[in-house]
């Protein structure tokens, strides 16, 4: 049916200047896609691009921008829930939302997440971990994990180091150990390879049937050797494509994958098979 991107940031033209500004102001060692065929584009152009290269679906991190948000807060680079709903209804099956949680908001935040999950357009919860400086086993996340269990949806989070000037230790993959034990029905996705603790993330994915890995921000030619071996071997069906667009473009992701020589089954599982089993609301 086509590839699925399990972590896509805001892709419309209004997001372009924001990304360029944050990279310049913070001196980040990040690149964003700038070519016309793989960069920011309006929705109709993105649908045409996905059709051309064999992508089915984008999962869009979605949240409101709070009044207190700092200039470089992650919320400014995500889509809004209203935009996700609009896109999902205008292009059925092509766009879905991942509601991005704010664990500092207490019960109000949990109720807001529940309202989002009551809509078919939202297929899971999302966490930009480093914005909150809380490890995955922090008590503030547990109500959201329980919400995922109640709604039978996954929880995807950035694992590993921060891409911005924020604390990184909270992203250590081992933090998912206790939540995965406690919430055995919740499907957890450790995104961004967990780098530089990739082998720690692999250990969690090998240990738990409900822990998976995503490759957002990491095109295949930059994957650590341990992850390449995992994808081809014990990690079949446990790893899924993410771009963290615009860090990685959709054409870029596919072109770099070709160099790994994956057999058809492994390639299918990575591009869409695992994602369809984990994000079960995708049509």
N, C-alpha and C positions, 0 to 999 in steps of 0.2 A: 504493500500500500504506500510505502514511502518512508523516508527517514523522519525521525522525531528529534527535535532539539529540546532537551529537558530543562535548559536554563538560558533564556533569552532576555536581555535587558531591553529597554525602550529602543525601538528601531526607527521611529519616524524622524523627519528632518529637524524637528524642534529639539531633539536630543543632541544633535551634532555639536553645537557650540558649547554645550555644557561639558561634554567629554573633553573637548579640546582645552577648555579653560582649566579643568581640574588637573589634567596631565601637566600643563604648563606651570600652573601655580604651585603644585606640590613636587614638581620635578620627578614625576613617577617614571619608572622604566617600563612603561606600557605603550603598546602601539594599538591603534585602532584602524580598522579597515577603511581605506579612503578611495579605492577604485570604484567607479560608477556601477560596476556589476556586482559588488559585494559589500557595499557600505549602506549608509542611512538612505531610506527610501519611504515613500508614502505607502499605505496599505495595499493598494491595487498593484503597485510595482513589486512589493514583496511577494504577493501571491503569484504573480507572473514569474518571478525569479524562482520561487519554490517549485513551481510546475516544471520549469526548464531544467532544473538540476536534480529532480527526483526527491524532493522533500515533501512530506505530508503535512506536518504539524509543528508549530512553535508553542512552547509553554512559556508564558510571559509572567515574570515576577511583577506583582501589582500591589500598590499601596498608595495611600494619600500622603501628601507632603505636609507634615505637621507645622504649625505656626512657629515652633521653636527650632525647626530644622536648621542646622548650620549650612553654610554655603556649599559644602561638598558632601552633604549627607546622601547616603545611598538612595533615599526615596526620590531624589531629583533625577535619578537615572533609570528608574523603573517606570513602568506604565501605570496609569491610574486604573482603579477597578472599573470606572465608567468606560474608559477606552477599551479595556479588555472585553467587557460585556458587549460593547458596540461591535468590535471586530469579530467576536465569536458568533454573533447573530447575523452579521453581514456575510461572513465566510464560514459556514458550518464545517466543523472538523479541521479547520486550518489553524485556529488560534484558541487557546484555553488559558485560564489564569491560574497562577500560584499565589495565593494570598500571603503577603510578606508580613510576618508577625513583629510586633514591638513588645518585648517582654517587660518593659518598664511600665506598661499601662494597666497592669492588674486585671481585675475582672472585666473592666470595660473593653480591654483589648481582646480578651477571650470571646466575649459576646460579639464583637465586631467580626472576628474570624469565623465564628459560627454562622453569622448572617451570610458571609461570603460563601461558605461551604454549602449553604442551603440552595445555592444557585448551581445549575448544571454546568455553567461556564467555568467554574473553578474546580480544579481536579486535585488539589493538594495544598499544603502549607509550605512556606518558604522562609528561610532565615538568612539574612546577611549577617552572619555570626559576629564579625568584628565590629559592627556598629554598636554592639551591646556589651562586649567584653565579658561574656558569660560562657563558661564551658558547657558542653552539651548535657552534662548531668546536673546543671544548676536547677534548683527548685522552681525558678520562674518559668522554665520551659515545660514543666510537667503537665500543667493544665492544657497546653497546646497538643502535647503528645496524646493525652486522653481524648481530646477532641478528634484527633486523627483516627483513633481507635473507634470512636463512636460513629464516625462517618465513613470508615473504611477507605481512607485516603492516605497517601504517603506524606512524609515530611522530608524536604530536601534542604540541605544547609551547606554553606561554604565551609569546607574543612581545609586545614593547612594555614599557610601564612596569609596575611592581609595583603591585598593589592594596593592599598592606600596607606596613609600615615596613621595607622591605628594599631592597637595591640594584636599580637598574633597568637599568643599562647592559648587563648580561648578556643582556637581552631584545631587543637590537637585531636586527632581521630580517636584516641583511646577514650575520650570523654563519652563516646556513644556506648561504651561497654555496659554500664548500669541501665541506661534507658532501654537498650535492646533486650536486656534480661527482663526488665519490669514490664515493658510494653511489647510482648511477644507478637502481637497481631499488627503492630505498626511497621510499615515498610519505611526504613530510613535510607536516604541517599546521601552519601558523603561526596560532595561535589569537589571540583578543582583538584582531583587526584589526592587530596590531603597533603600535597607537597609543602615542605620537604619531608614530611612524615608519610610518604606514600606506602612504604612497607607496613607501617602501623595501620593504615587504612585497609590495606589488603588483608592483614591479620583479622581485622574486625569483619570484613566481608566473608572471609573463609570460615570464621567461627560461627557467625549467625546467619540463618536462612533469611532473616528479615533485614539484613544490611547489604546495601548495594553501593556502587561507585559510579560517579559521573566525571566526565572529562572537561567540563567547562573551563575555558581560558587556556586549554592545552591542546594545540593541534598535534596530530599523531607523530610528526617528526621530532617532537620534543618530549615524548613520553619516556620516563625512566625505563630501563631495561626490565626491571622487576614487573612493571605494569604490563609491558608488552607480553611477557611470558604468562602473566595472569590472564590477560584477555584471551590468549590462544589456548590456555590450559584450564586450570581449575576455575577460572573466572568466567567461563562461558555462561552467558545468561545472567551474569552479575554486574556487568558494566554497560554503561549507556552513554550515548553522545550528548554532550552539552557544548555550547559555544561561548557562553558569556558574551554574546554579541554586544558591542562591536569589537571586542578583543580578538575574537576569531570570527571570520565571516563564514557563511554557509558553503560557498564555493571552495574557500580555503580549507575548511574542515574535510571535505570530501577529497580534494586533490591530494592532501597530505596523507590521507588514509591509504591511498592506492599504493604507496611505497612500502607498506608492511607485508604485502602478500598474504592477507588473511584468506582463509578458505571461505567458501560461500556461507556455511552455517555460522561461523564466527562473525563474519561481516553483517549478516542479517540480524543476529542477536544484538550486536553492538548498535546498529543503526536504528532498529525499531522493535525487535522481538522482546527484549528485556523491558523496554519502556512501556510497551503495551500491557505487559503482565503487572508492572508496578503501578502505573497510572491507569487504573482500570476504568476510569470514567471517559477516557478517550474513545470516541466513536470509531 
